[in-house]
């Protein structure tokens, strides 16, 4: 997962591709900026199957929260 916001999404709604290699911090989603970078990370193969070791599944705690509750949780985690 590229950031805490994506971690709190239901697995089927999580991003399947994003850029890695940026050292710019994303304070809103709590992670690194993923709209630019050195390399593109892809969860899926060109055929649409999940690449071995690159699943975006798992860690489903918090996925049933509303978007507002997720933002509140992220703001709380920033204080820890």
DSSP file (Angstrom, degrees, kcal/mol; ACC not computed):
  #  RESIDUE AA STRUCTURE BP1 BP2  ACC     N-H-->O    O-->H-N    N-H-->O    O-->H-N    TCO  KAPPA ALPHA  PHI   PSI    X-CA   Y-CA   Z-CA
    1    1 A X              0   0    0      0, 0.0     3,-0.1     0, 0.0     6,-0.0   0.000 360.0 360.0 360.0 135.6    0.0    0.0    0.0
    2    2 A X        -     0   0    0      1,-0.1    30,-0.8    29,-0.1     2,-0.3   0.729 360.0  -6.9 -76.7 -20.8    1.3    3.4   -0.9
    3    3 A X  B  > S-A   31   0A   0     28,-0.2     4,-1.6     1,-0.1    28,-0.2  -0.971  75.2 -91.8-163.6 173.2   -0.2    5.2    2.1
    4    4 A X  H  > S+     0   0    0     26,-1.6     4,-1.4    25,-1.2    26,-0.2   0.857 118.1  59.8 -65.4 -35.7   -2.6    5.0    5.1
    5    5 A X  H  4 S+     0   0    0     24,-1.4     3,-0.5     1,-0.2     4,-0.3   0.934 107.4  45.4 -58.6 -46.6   -5.6    6.1    3.1
    6    6 A X  H >4 S+     0   0    0      1,-0.2     3,-1.4    23,-0.2    -1,-0.2   0.863 107.1  59.4 -65.1 -35.6   -5.2    3.2    0.6
    7    7 A X  H 3< S+     0   0    0     -4,-1.6    -1,-0.2     1,-0.3    -2,-0.2   0.823 103.7  52.0 -62.1 -31.0   -4.7    0.8    3.5
    8    8 A X  T 3< S+     0   0    0     -4,-1.4    -1,-0.3    -3,-0.5    57,-0.2   0.457  92.3  96.0 -87.0  -1.3   -8.1    1.8    4.9
    9    9 A X  S <  S-     0   0    0     -3,-1.4    54,-0.1    -4,-0.3     5,-0.1  -0.548  89.8 -95.7 -84.3 153.8   -9.9    1.1    1.6
   10   10 A X    >>  -     0   0    0     53,-0.3     3,-2.4    -2,-0.2     4,-0.7  -0.432  41.3-111.7 -62.8 143.7  -11.7   -2.1    0.8
   11   11 A X  G >4 S+     0   0    0      1,-0.3     3,-1.0     2,-0.2    -1,-0.1   0.834 117.0  55.2 -50.1 -39.1   -9.3   -4.4   -1.1
   12   12 A X  G 34 S+     0   0    0      1,-0.2    -1,-0.3     0, 0.0    -2,-0.1   0.671 109.9  47.8 -71.5 -13.9  -11.3   -4.2   -4.3
   13   13 A X  G <4 S+     0   0    0     -3,-2.4    -1,-0.2    -7,-0.1    -2,-0.2   0.457  87.7 109.9-102.2  -3.5  -11.1   -0.4   -4.2
   14   14 A X  S << S-     0   0    0     -3,-1.0    42,-0.1    -4,-0.7    -7,-0.0  -0.378  80.0 -94.6 -73.4 151.3   -7.4   -0.1   -3.6
   15   15 A X        -     0   0    0      1,-0.1    -1,-0.1    -2,-0.1     3,-0.1  -0.294  26.6-162.7 -62.5 148.0   -5.1    1.1   -6.3
   16   16 A X  S    S+     0   0    0      1,-0.3    27,-3.4    -3,-0.1    28,-0.7   0.431  75.5  31.3-111.4  -4.4   -3.5   -1.5   -8.5
   17   17 A X  E     +C   42   0B   0     25,-0.2     2,-0.3    26,-0.1    -1,-0.3  -0.972  64.2 149.8-152.9 140.3   -0.7    0.7   -9.9
   18   18 A X  E     -C   41   0B   0     23,-2.1    23,-3.8    -2,-0.3     2,-0.3  -0.975  43.5 -95.9-161.7 162.8    1.2    3.7   -8.5
   19   19 A X  E     -C   40   0B   0     15,-2.3     2,-0.3    -2,-0.3    21,-0.2  -0.653  35.1-168.1 -89.0 140.5    4.6    5.3   -8.8
   20   20 A X  E     +C   39   0B   0     19,-3.3    19,-2.1    -2,-0.3    18,-1.6  -0.860  56.6  61.0-122.1 159.5    7.4    4.6   -6.4
   21   21 A X        +     0   0    0      1,-0.4     2,-0.2    -2,-0.3    16,-0.1   0.237  65.1 127.3 110.3 -12.4   10.7    6.3   -5.8
   22   22 A X        -     0   0    0     11,-0.4    -1,-0.4    14,-0.4    15,-0.0  -0.553  43.0-162.7 -75.3 142.1    9.5    9.7   -4.8
   23   23 A X        +     0   0    0     -2,-0.2     2,-0.4    -3,-0.1    -1,-0.1   0.272  55.4 116.2-103.4   7.7   10.9   11.1   -1.5
   24   24 A X        -     0   0    0      9,-0.2     9,-3.0     1,-0.0     2,-0.3  -0.664  64.8-132.0 -80.1 127.9    8.1   13.7   -1.3
   25   25 A X  E     -B   32   0A   0     -2,-0.4     2,-0.8     7,-0.2     7,-0.3  -0.609   6.2-147.8 -82.8 137.3    5.9   13.1    1.8
   26   26 A X  E  >> -B   31   0A   0      5,-3.9     4,-1.4    -2,-0.3     5,-1.1  -0.878  14.4-175.8-102.3  98.4    2.1   13.2    1.3
   27   27 A X  T  45S+     0   0    0     -2,-0.8    -1,-0.1     1,-0.2     5,-0.1   0.704  78.2  56.0 -72.3 -18.7    0.8   14.6    4.7
   28   28 A X  T  45S+     0   0    0      1,-0.1    -1,-0.2     3,-0.1    -2,-0.0   0.940 122.3  23.6 -76.9 -48.9   -2.8   14.1    3.7
   29   29 A X  T  45S-     0   0    0      2,-0.1   -24,-1.4   -25,-0.1   -25,-1.2   0.492 106.9-124.4 -95.9  -5.2   -2.7   10.4    2.9
   30   30 A X  T  <5S+     0   0    0     -4,-1.4   -26,-1.6     1,-0.2     2,-0.3   0.994  74.6  72.9  57.0  80.7    0.3    9.7    5.1
   31   31 A X  E   <S-AB   3  26A   0     -5,-1.1    -5,-3.9   -28,-0.2     2,-0.2  -0.942  90.7 -53.8 176.1-168.0    2.8    8.1    2.7
   32   32 A X  E     - B   0  25A   0    -30,-0.8    -7,-0.2    -2,-0.3     2,-0.1  -0.629  65.0 -89.6 -89.0 153.1    5.0    9.2   -0.2
   33   33 A X        -     0   0    0     -9,-3.0   -11,-0.4    -2,-0.2    -9,-0.2  -0.405  41.5-174.6 -58.4 131.3    3.7   11.0   -3.2
   34   34 A X        +     0   0    0      1,-0.1   -15,-2.3    -2,-0.1    -1,-0.1   0.312  65.2  80.9-116.9   6.7    2.6    8.3   -5.7
   35   35 A X  S    S+     0   0    0    -17,-0.1     2,-0.3     1,-0.1    -1,-0.1   0.525 104.2  25.1 -89.9  -5.7    1.7   10.4   -8.7
   36   36 A X  S    S+     0   0    0    -17,-0.2   -14,-0.4    -3,-0.1     2,-0.3  -0.979  76.0 115.5-149.2 156.3    5.3   10.7   -9.7
   37   37 A X        -     0   0    0     -2,-0.3   -16,-0.3   -16,-0.1     3,-0.1  -0.988  67.1 -76.7 168.0-169.7    8.4    8.7   -9.2
   38   38 A X  S    S+     0   0    0    -18,-1.6     2,-0.3    -2,-0.3   -17,-0.2   0.824 105.0  21.2 -87.3 -34.8   11.1    6.6  -10.7
   39   39 A X  E    S-C   20   0B   0    -19,-2.1   -19,-3.3    -3,-0.1     2,-0.5  -0.971  71.4-123.2-138.6 148.8    9.3    3.4  -11.3
   40   40 A X  E     -C   19   0B   0     -2,-0.3     2,-0.5   -21,-0.2   -21,-0.3  -0.817  22.7-149.8 -92.8 129.1    5.7    2.3  -11.7
   41   41 A X  E     -C   18   0B   0    -23,-3.8   -23,-2.1    -2,-0.5     2,-0.5  -0.857  14.5-168.7 -97.1 128.9    4.5   -0.4   -9.3
   42   42 A X  E     -C   17   0B   0     -2,-0.5   -25,-0.2   -25,-0.2     9,-0.1  -0.978  20.9-167.4-124.0 128.4    1.8   -2.7  -10.6
   43   43 A X  S    S+     0   0    0    -27,-3.4     8,-3.1    -2,-0.5     2,-0.3   0.840  76.5  60.3 -74.6 -35.6   -0.2   -5.2   -8.6
   44   44 A X  B    S-D   50   0C   0    -28,-0.7     6,-0.2     6,-0.2     2,-0.1  -0.645  79.6-126.4-100.5 151.1   -1.5   -6.9  -11.7
   45   45 A X    >   -     0   0    0      4,-3.3     3,-2.2    -2,-0.3    -1,-0.1  -0.372  42.4 -96.3 -77.7 168.1    0.2   -8.7  -14.5
   46   46 A X  T 3  S+     0   0    0      1,-0.3    -1,-0.1     2,-0.1    -2,-0.0   0.783 128.8  57.6 -57.2 -25.2   -0.5   -7.6  -18.1
   47   47 A X  T 3  S-     0   0    0      2,-0.1    -1,-0.3     1,-0.0    -3,-0.0   0.525 122.6-107.6 -83.0  -5.4   -3.1  -10.5  -18.2
   48   48 A X  S <  S+     0   0    0     -3,-2.2     2,-0.2     1,-0.3    -2,-0.1   0.485  76.7 128.9  95.2   2.8   -4.9   -9.0  -15.2
   49   49 A X        -     0   0    0      1,-0.1    -4,-3.3    -5,-0.0     2,-0.3  -0.586  69.0 -97.7 -88.7 154.4   -3.8  -11.6  -12.5
   50   50 A X  B     -D   44   0C   0     -6,-0.2    -6,-0.2    -2,-0.2     2,-0.1  -0.569  41.6-120.3 -71.2 127.8   -2.3  -10.6   -9.2
   51   51 A X    >   -     0   0    0     -8,-3.1     3,-2.4    -2,-0.3     4,-0.1  -0.454  37.3 -94.5 -68.1 139.4    1.5  -10.8   -9.4
   52   52 A X  T 3  S+     0   0    0      1,-0.3    -1,-0.1     2,-0.1    -3,-0.0  -0.319 110.5   8.8 -55.8 128.5    3.0  -13.2   -6.9
   53   53 A X  T 3  S+     0   0    0     -3,-0.1    -1,-0.3     1,-0.1    -2,-0.1   0.415 112.1  86.6  81.8  -1.8    4.1  -11.2   -3.8
   54   54 A X    <   +     0   0    0     -3,-2.4    -3,-0.2   -11,-0.2    -2,-0.1   0.084  53.3 145.1-117.9  23.2    2.4   -8.0   -4.9
   55   55 A X        -     0   0    0      1,-0.1   -11,-0.0    -5,-0.1    -3,-0.0  -0.281  40.3-156.6 -63.5 145.7   -1.2   -8.5   -3.7
   56   56 A X        +     0   0    0    -42,-0.1    -1,-0.1   -45,-0.1   -42,-0.1   0.062  64.0 105.0-105.1  21.8   -3.1   -5.4   -2.4
   57   57 A X        +     0   0    0    -45,-0.0     2,-0.0   -43,-0.0   -47,-0.0  -0.354  51.0  50.0 -91.8 175.3   -5.3   -7.7   -0.3
   58   58 A X        +     0   0    0     -2,-0.1   -47,-0.0     1,-0.0     0, 0.0  -0.167  65.1  82.0  87.4 177.0   -5.3   -8.2    3.5
   59   59 A X        +     0   0    0      1,-0.1    -1,-0.0    -2,-0.0     0, 0.0   0.956  48.3 165.1  49.4  63.6   -5.2   -5.7    6.3
   60   60 A X    >   +     0   0    0      2,-0.1     3,-1.6   -50,-0.0     4,-0.3   0.379  25.5 125.0 -93.8   5.2   -9.0   -5.2    6.2
   61   61 A X  T 3  S+     0   0    0      1,-0.2     0, 0.0     2,-0.1     0, 0.0  -0.453  80.0  13.8 -64.2 132.3   -9.3   -3.4    9.6
   62   62 A X  T >  S+     0   0    0     -2,-0.2     3,-1.2     1,-0.0    -1,-0.2   0.393  88.2 117.4  87.0  -3.3  -11.0   -0.1    9.3
   63   63 A X  T <  S+     0   0    0     -3,-1.6   -53,-0.3     1,-0.2    -2,-0.1   0.707  70.9  58.3 -73.0 -17.6  -12.3   -0.6    5.8
   64   64 A X  T 3  S+     0   0    0     -4,-0.3    -1,-0.2   -55,-0.1    -3,-0.1   0.472  83.1 107.5 -89.5  -1.7  -15.9   -0.4    6.9
   65   65 A X  S <  S-     0   0    0     -3,-1.2     2,-0.0   -57,-0.2     0, 0.0  -0.379  78.4-106.6 -70.0 153.0  -15.4    3.1    8.3
   66   66 A X     >  -     0   0    0      1,-0.1     4,-2.5    -2,-0.1     5,-0.2  -0.333  34.3-104.8 -70.1 164.1  -17.0    6.1    6.4
   67   67 A X  H  > S+     0   0    0      1,-0.2     4,-2.3     2,-0.2     5,-0.2   0.893 124.3  51.7 -58.4 -39.0  -14.6    8.3    4.5
   68   68 A X  H  > S+     0   0    0      2,-0.2     4,-2.2     1,-0.2    -1,-0.2   0.915 109.9  48.1 -64.4 -42.7  -15.0   10.9    7.3
   69   69 A X  H  > S+     0   0    0      2,-0.2     4,-2.5     1,-0.2    -2,-0.2   0.877 110.2  52.8 -64.9 -37.2  -14.2    8.4   10.0
   70   70 A X  H  X S+     0   0    0     -4,-2.5     4,-2.5     2,-0.2    -2,-0.2   0.920 109.5  48.2 -63.4 -43.5  -11.1    7.2    8.0
   71   71 A X  H  X S+     0   0    0     -4,-2.3     4,-2.4     2,-0.2    -2,-0.2   0.898 111.6  50.4 -63.5 -40.1   -9.8   10.8    7.7
   72   72 A X  H  X S+     0   0    0     -4,-2.2     4,-2.2     2,-0.2    -2,-0.2   0.910 110.5  49.6 -63.8 -41.6  -10.4   11.2   11.5
   73   73 A X  H  X S+     0   0    0     -4,-2.5     4,-2.7     2,-0.2    -2,-0.2   0.918 110.8  49.5 -62.9 -43.9   -8.5    8.0   12.2
   74   74 A X  H  X S+     0   0    0     -4,-2.5     4,-1.7     1,-0.2    -2,-0.2   0.914 109.8  51.2 -62.0 -42.7   -5.6    9.1   10.0
   75   75 A X  H  X S+     0   0    0     -4,-2.4     4,-0.5     1,-0.2    -1,-0.2   0.894 111.2  48.8 -62.1 -38.7   -5.5   12.5   11.8
   76   76 A X  H >< S+     0   0    0     -4,-2.2     3,-1.6     1,-0.2     4,-0.5   0.931 108.2  53.3 -64.7 -45.1   -5.4   10.7   15.1
   77   77 A X  H >< S+     0   0    0     -4,-2.7     3,-1.1     1,-0.3    -1,-0.2   0.810  99.2  64.3 -62.1 -28.8   -2.6    8.4   13.9
   78   78 A X  H 3< S+     0   0    0     -4,-1.7    -1,-0.3     1,-0.2    -2,-0.2   0.759  98.7  55.4 -63.8 -23.4   -0.5   11.5   12.9
   79   79 A X  T <<        0   0    0     -3,-1.6    -1,-0.2    -4,-0.5    -2,-0.2   0.612 360.0 360.0 -85.8 -11.6   -0.4   12.4   16.6
   80   80 A X    <         0   0    0     -3,-1.1    -1,-0.2    -4,-0.5    -2,-0.1   0.487 360.0 360.0 -76.9 360.0    1.1    9.1   17.8
